[in-house]
């Protein structure tokens, strides 16, 4: 953040319907705004793309977790049954891999699930108890029936009066300043 | 599970009964569900129910304390019946725990919209059922303080678990299932916890829900990652839910005991699990929707659809019973034939007849739409099916163990007071107490998903 706007996080416009918000988000992108976020009470198709989000990393992280879980499980069972604690039971083969499949499967699912959840939280930068948008009084409605578009002050195109005019131009009902209280 | 919905009936019901009472808005669904948690005063009914279930939970603790003091000899088990009530209850509870993940994951992937208003509640039920289930294998080990031996850890003795044993698979299957169910539930709760935080009426609610929601702020970027994670979890939980009861059935089918050593067990256990799980969802949903006025969200269509799922899975279970008999006589294996006759004529035959009555005969009433539309009838049927599924596990475990290969090794089993106390302590105690706490502490219906449902309803109306 720059010196003279140390406390301004951005400008937030409020909309009544998801369709209005979606078209406003698209117009903001066309107008060249890059640091934009939208807040909605439920997921809206196409909104993440409209505010310029790239493909989620969650699937890749999940895949890595699953792969790691599965390899760890099979590796551990192999190591235990063949190398460190072999048991000769009627001369049966030590690497009895079909018997190792259930645990391998379970730990694949476990690894993938934990990575999916932790990865999702990490990508969303949660837990994050404080965020400037919570300072906007009307913002609580973002979890009920109001839709918000926030153009952030760190956007190179951001200009307090022009951005406010832009938000009013795309039919935002209320435009409020989002201040970052130290 | 598409078999559960014959196409003719679906269209008929889809026209006549909505998934959500008409006229709801984003705000009205949010208000109504959040109010149960945030503003509604504690009623006499809740307090009375909580007191009773708390008392039963104490009974469970007493029973377990006495067990730890005296050992498993206080139960009715003795060689050859080493698996008495503990394993009957374990298999029964873990089976009940299947409906939640089935509703949340499999029906989510199949895009079944009717799951929305019951999934949160069913997931919670799953967690509580798994918590009850987890107690039993632990306490039946005799020396439960040594239970950590079952996990692979570098012990100073240099010993490791036997990974070829289904009992070790079970440890991994059940603990994975519990963990993944918890994660799935929590991820689903995250936006709703944020909703509760935003509408908190006092400082305590604000702090508690604020911490639990981790600062979720409904950002489109959050939702994007969230949806991706939720879809993946659903995809992961789908094979998982089918694997858990499969692995539980391996505990039996890998053994050579007559009546256990059959290949039908995995699918038939999974079908039975879904059967009892849906029965338990109905048992809990019917009083819940009445008590909190949620009939507009959990409509007759939900109850009807759940009844059809029960009917379908009940028929699979009936097929399983039939195949058990068929295979015994078809194979001509004398131990299997003997077991089949023990079920029909042996000392525990009453349990088998009661099982057929509860699980096969009575549920055929669900073919009639009049029965499926009658709330009291569904409630009673769900109780009957729950009883039947418990009897099924009793029949499988007790009849097979009391009379196996050599008559000199036969025995009899009768449970003691402590067996009943532990069972009652989980059913009327721990499980129900957790349900009571849940409905007042967390939103019992997924609020964000209900808003989505309202949105889809609005979007559908617009073109016309």
Interface residues (C-beta under 8 A of the other chain):
Chain A: X18 X25 X37 X38 X39 X40 X41 X42 X43 X44 X47 X48 X50 X51 X53 X56 X57 X58 X59 X62 X66 X76 X77 X80 X81 X84 X85 X87 X96 X99 X100 X102 X103 X105 X106 X107 X109 X110 X112 X113 X114 X116 X117 X119 X120 X121 X123 X124 X126 X127 X128 X129 X130 X131 X133 X134 X140 X141 X142 X143 X144 X145
Chain B: X25 X26 X27 X30 X152 X158 X159 X160 X161 X162 X163 X164 X166 X168 X169 X172 X173 X176 X179 X180 X183 X184 X186 X187 X191 X194 X195 X197 X198 X199 X210 X211 X214 X215 X216 X217 X218 X219 X220 X221 X222 X223 X224 X225 X226 X227 X228 X229 X232 X233 X236 X237 X239 X240 X243 X247 X250 X448 X449 X451 X452 X455
